[in-house]
Amino acid sequence: MTLTPWKKLSEKVLASGWGREFREAQFTTHDGKDTSYFYVHAPDAVMIVAVADDGTIPLVKQWRPILGKVMTEFPAGTRDGDDATEDAKRELAEEVKVQAAHMEWVGRQESSAGLTTVAMDVYVAWGLTPIEAEQDDTEEFEHLSMTSSEIDAAIANHEITAGMVISAWHQARPRVLEVIDQLGAKR
């Protein structure tokens, strides 16, 4: 079976702010019907699963106003340059105050294809060194570190529920475990 692409007829911005736009697009569907589709257009993002020398993985807890709760996440942020790796280094510095000797791209994902245009590049980082770095003034973090086994348990127990974090962990976990083993650390 071959799927028929929808034909975009028009598109308009309904609202914008914080580098995001809420858009309405008009399409003709595969069966010839015209329909409206609403979505958020936003810059792509990066997420970093970093491994400390002791094998622990730094995470942040952050208030997410749309959901009205604190979420546990890997360091992440909006792309604002041409080089995703440089954006990942910046976010790691801003959110957990470390720089990485090694930064390896492990995958890309579309976050929610029915709701937004955002795609996210996922990195594994290691060889971490503490640094002084300025934090984005709109963000506040609580820092924590977990072992890979603790992250697995937190996902299984619904303590980590952010979909992008869970899918990034799925992409990064094999490489993270290799790095932990190379460091001779506990999983």
Disulfide bonds with the S-S distance in Angstrom:
none
